[in-house]
Amino acid sequence: MIANSSPVTVELAIRGLGLTYTFRDYCTDALARGELVEVLTEHQAPVPGVNIYFPREYSTMLPLRLFIDHLKENRG
């Protein structure tokens, strides 16, 4: 199956039409309900860090600063 939307690939996998490689957030409920099972867990790639790119003049904007601080405090 080929699709450019993770929710679509999850739905197709639930229907038994293939495998999907996606973020856990898109399939947590389906995994909990037993509609999906994880395979090849020993080959899961680590999630890389977050990179944020923005124009220099945005660095003093309070909403952006708060968002960056939130990301720094909650990286896991």
mmCIF file of the C-alpha atoms, coordinates in Angstrom:
data_MODEL
# 
_entry.id   MODEL 
# 
loop_
_atom_site.group_PDB 
_atom_site.id 
_atom_site.type_symbol 
_atom_site.label_atom_id 
_atom_site.label_alt_id 
_atom_site.label_comp_id 
_atom_site.label_asym_id 
_atom_site.label_entity_id 
_atom_site.label_seq_id 
_atom_site.pdbx_PDB_ins_code 
_atom_site.Cartn_x 
_atom_site.Cartn_y 
_atom_site.Cartn_z 
_atom_site.occupancy 
_atom_site.B_iso_or_equiv 
_atom_site.pdbx_formal_charge 
_atom_site.auth_seq_id 
_atom_site.auth_comp_id 
_atom_site.auth_asym_id 
_atom_site.auth_atom_id 
_atom_site.pdbx_PDB_model_num 
ATOM 1  C CA . MET A 1 1  ? 0.000  0.000  0.000  1.00 0.00 ? 1  MET A CA 1 
ATOM 2  C CA . ILE A 1 2  ? 1.177  3.490  -0.736 1.00 0.00 ? 2  ILE A CA 1 
ATOM 3  C CA . ALA A 1 3  ? -0.397 6.581  0.816  1.00 0.00 ? 3  ALA A CA 1 
ATOM 4  C CA . ASN A 1 4  ? 0.841  9.980  1.903  1.00 0.00 ? 4  ASN A CA 1 
ATOM 5  C CA . SER A 1 5  ? -1.223 10.192 5.093  1.00 0.00 ? 5  SER A CA 1 
ATOM 6  C CA . SER A 1 6  ? -0.428 8.283  8.282  1.00 0.00 ? 6  SER A CA 1 
ATOM 7  C CA . PRO A 1 7  ? -4.073 8.120  9.426  1.00 0.00 ? 7  PRO A CA 1 
ATOM 8  C CA . VAL A 1 8  ? -4.944 6.580  6.048  1.00 0.00 ? 8  VAL A CA 1 
ATOM 9  C CA . THR A 1 9  ? -2.189 3.962  6.262  1.00 0.00 ? 9  THR A CA 1 
ATOM 10 C CA . VAL A 1 10 ? -3.300 3.076  9.804  1.00 0.00 ? 10 VAL A CA 1 
ATOM 11 C CA . GLU A 1 11 ? -6.889 2.605  8.608  1.00 0.00 ? 11 GLU A CA 1 
ATOM 12 C CA . LEU A 1 12 ? -5.724 0.423  5.719  1.00 0.00 ? 12 LEU A CA 1 
ATOM 13 C CA . ALA A 1 13 ? -3.643 -1.691 8.094  1.00 0.00 ? 13 ALA A CA 1 
ATOM 14 C CA . ILE A 1 14 ? -6.639 -2.099 10.424 1.00 0.00 ? 14 ILE A CA 1 
ATOM 15 C CA . ARG A 1 15 ? -8.609 -3.377 7.432  1.00 0.00 ? 15 ARG A CA 1 
ATOM 16 C CA . GLY A 1 16 ? -5.896 -5.944 6.804  1.00 0.00 ? 16 GLY A CA 1 
ATOM 17 C CA . LEU A 1 17 ? -4.606 -4.351 3.617  1.00 0.00 ? 17 LEU A CA 1 
ATOM 18 C CA . GLY A 1 18 ? -0.948 -4.108 4.577  1.00 0.00 ? 18 GLY A CA 1 
ATOM 19 C CA . LEU A 1 19 ? 1.598  -2.860 7.067  1.00 0.00 ? 19 LEU A CA 1 
ATOM 20 C CA . THR A 1 20 ? 2.144  0.720  8.144  1.00 0.00 ? 20 THR A CA 1 
ATOM 21 C CA . TYR A 1 21 ? 5.179  2.532  9.501  1.00 0.00 ? 21 TYR A CA 1 
ATOM 22 C CA . THR A 1 22 ? 3.987  5.521  11.467 1.00 0.00 ? 22 THR A CA 1 
ATOM 23 C CA . PHE A 1 23 ? 4.239  7.447  14.704 1.00 0.00 ? 23 PHE A CA 1 
ATOM 24 C CA . ARG A 1 24 ? 2.720  5.717  17.729 1.00 0.00 ? 24 ARG A CA 1 
ATOM 25 C CA . ASP A 1 25 ? 0.329  8.648  18.290 1.00 0.00 ? 25 ASP A CA 1 
ATOM 26 C CA . TYR A 1 26 ? -1.538 7.687  15.120 1.00 0.00 ? 26 TYR A CA 1 
ATOM 27 C CA . CYS A 1 27 ? -2.207 4.105  16.221 1.00 0.00 ? 27 CYS A CA 1 
ATOM 28 C CA . THR A 1 28 ? -2.276 4.040  20.043 1.00 0.00 ? 28 THR A CA 1 
ATOM 29 C CA . ASP A 1 29 ? -6.019 3.369  20.212 1.00 0.00 ? 29 ASP A CA 1 
ATOM 30 C CA . ALA A 1 30 ? -5.925 0.664  17.537 1.00 0.00 ? 30 ALA A CA 1 
ATOM 31 C CA . LEU A 1 31 ? -3.043 -1.050 19.347 1.00 0.00 ? 31 LEU A CA 1 
ATOM 32 C CA . ALA A 1 32 ? -4.939 -0.899 22.665 1.00 0.00 ? 32 ALA A CA 1 
ATOM 33 C CA . ARG A 1 33 ? -8.058 -2.387 21.044 1.00 0.00 ? 33 ARG A CA 1 
ATOM 34 C CA . GLY A 1 34 ? -6.009 -5.172 19.467 1.00 0.00 ? 34 GLY A CA 1 
ATOM 35 C CA . GLU A 1 35 ? -6.841 -4.026 15.932 1.00 0.00 ? 35 GLU A CA 1 
ATOM 36 C CA . LEU A 1 36 ? -3.137 -3.652 15.213 1.00 0.00 ? 36 LEU A CA 1 
ATOM 37 C CA . VAL A 1 37 ? -0.057 -5.435 16.510 1.00 0.00 ? 37 VAL A CA 1 
ATOM 38 C CA . GLU A 1 38 ? 3.525  -4.247 16.431 1.00 0.00 ? 38 GLU A CA 1 
ATOM 39 C CA . VAL A 1 39 ? 5.970  -6.217 14.310 1.00 0.00 ? 39 VAL A CA 1 
ATOM 40 C CA . LEU A 1 40 ? 9.729  -5.952 13.898 1.00 0.00 ? 40 LEU A CA 1 
ATOM 41 C CA . THR A 1 41 ? 10.020 -3.990 17.143 1.00 0.00 ? 41 THR A CA 1 
ATOM 42 C CA . GLU A 1 42 ? 13.707 -4.857 17.395 1.00 0.00 ? 42 GLU A CA 1 
ATOM 43 C CA . HIS A 1 43 ? 14.263 -2.838 14.202 1.00 0.00 ? 43 HIS A CA 1 
ATOM 44 C CA . GLN A 1 44 ? 12.498 0.355  15.258 1.00 0.00 ? 44 GLN A CA 1 
ATOM 45 C CA . ALA A 1 45 ? 14.455 3.483  14.455 1.00 0.00 ? 45 ALA A CA 1 
ATOM 46 C CA . PRO A 1 46 ? 15.057 5.987  17.244 1.00 0.00 ? 46 PRO A CA 1 
ATOM 47 C CA . VAL A 1 47 ? 13.151 9.238  16.935 1.00 0.00 ? 47 VAL A CA 1 
ATOM 48 C CA . PRO A 1 48 ? 15.552 12.073 16.106 1.00 0.00 ? 48 PRO A CA 1 
ATOM 49 C CA . GLY A 1 49 ? 15.535 15.373 17.927 1.00 0.00 ? 49 GLY A CA 1 
ATOM 50 C CA . VAL A 1 50 ? 13.391 18.319 16.956 1.00 0.00 ? 50 VAL A CA 1 
ATOM 51 C CA . ASN A 1 51 ? 14.811 21.088 14.788 1.00 0.00 ? 51 ASN A CA 1 
ATOM 52 C CA . ILE A 1 52 ? 13.132 24.470 14.512 1.00 0.00 ? 52 ILE A CA 1 
ATOM 53 C CA . TYR A 1 53 ? 14.004 26.982 11.817 1.00 0.00 ? 53 TYR A CA 1 
ATOM 54 C CA . PHE A 1 54 ? 12.663 30.520 11.896 1.00 0.00 ? 54 PHE A CA 1 
ATOM 55 C CA . PRO A 1 55 ? 13.715 34.005 10.819 1.00 0.00 ? 55 PRO A CA 1 
ATOM 56 C CA . ARG A 1 56 ? 16.063 35.729 13.254 1.00 0.00 ? 56 ARG A CA 1 
ATOM 57 C CA . GLU A 1 57 ? 13.577 38.528 13.941 1.00 0.00 ? 57 GLU A CA 1 
ATOM 58 C CA . TYR A 1 58 ? 11.066 35.959 15.273 1.00 0.00 ? 58 TYR A CA 1 
ATOM 59 C CA . SER A 1 59 ? 13.396 34.995 18.126 1.00 0.00 ? 59 SER A CA 1 
ATOM 60 C CA . THR A 1 60 ? 12.007 37.730 20.359 1.00 0.00 ? 60 THR A CA 1 
ATOM 61 C CA . MET A 1 61 ? 8.369  36.745 19.834 1.00 0.00 ? 61 MET A CA 1 
ATOM 62 C CA . LEU A 1 62 ? 6.970  35.498 23.142 1.00 0.00 ? 62 LEU A CA 1 
ATOM 63 C CA . PRO A 1 63 ? 4.758  32.685 21.716 1.00 0.00 ? 63 PRO A CA 1 
ATOM 64 C CA . LEU A 1 64 ? 7.715  31.223 19.821 1.00 0.00 ? 64 LEU A CA 1 
ATOM 65 C CA . ARG A 1 65 ? 9.995  31.552 22.844 1.00 0.00 ? 65 ARG A CA 1 
ATOM 66 C CA . LEU A 1 66 ? 7.418  29.770 25.038 1.00 0.00 ? 66 LEU A CA 1 
ATOM 67 C CA . PHE A 1 67 ? 7.044  27.000 22.461 1.00 0.00 ? 67 PHE A CA 1 
ATOM 68 C CA . ILE A 1 68 ? 10.812 26.467 22.275 1.00 0.00 ? 68 ILE A CA 1 
ATOM 69 C CA . ASP A 1 69 ? 11.063 26.414 26.072 1.00 0.00 ? 69 ASP A CA 1 
ATOM 70 C CA . HIS A 1 70 ? 8.235  23.846 26.193 1.00 0.00 ? 70 HIS A CA 1 
ATOM 71 C CA . LEU A 1 71 ? 10.038 21.610 23.706 1.00 0.00 ? 71 LEU A CA 1 
ATOM 72 C CA . LYS A 1 72 ? 13.287 21.841 25.662 1.00 0.00 ? 72 LYS A CA 1 
ATOM 73 C CA . GLU A 1 73 ? 11.575 20.933 28.935 1.00 0.00 ? 73 GLU A CA 1 
ATOM 74 C CA . ASN A 1 74 ? 9.615  18.014 27.483 1.00 0.00 ? 74 ASN A CA 1 
ATOM 75 C CA . ARG A 1 75 ? 12.051 16.287 25.186 1.00 0.00 ? 75 ARG A CA 1 
ATOM 76 C CA . GLY A 1 76 ? 12.229 12.634 25.864 1.00 0.00 ? 76 GLY A CA 1 
# 
